[in-house]
């Protein structure tokens, strides 16, 4: 007797030809930010719930990382008013950690999309802006 896991409902499974564009959406974030997943979201979200989920997740991840990056720039700018050294010591490692975390979850999302599965990304790194 086989049953579906509770974490992967029927709508999250890939249909024929959906896995490659969903993977491309995650990998496109690395190059062009949220542009490629937004295009995929607009073009295929009505036809495929799988594509809608993965495109929305890629967009949300890239937008959240951009907001975190903006916060690091603001923090660095405020600290630079006091000392450039302090600004660089605080803002650069914070930005690097955010970038590495985003890259990690983008790669995990691309792998799970390529396998036709759903990927859960923690809420602290991926705010739900687009659904």
Secondary structure as GFF3:
##gff-version 3
##sequence-region A 1 131
A	DSSP	three_ten_helix	10	12	.	.	.	ID=ss1
A	DSSP	alpha_helix	18	32	.	.	.	ID=ss2
A	DSSP	alpha_helix	35	44	.	.	.	ID=ss3
A	DSSP	alpha_helix	49	80	.	.	.	ID=ss4
A	DSSP	alpha_helix	84	114	.	.	.	ID=ss5
###
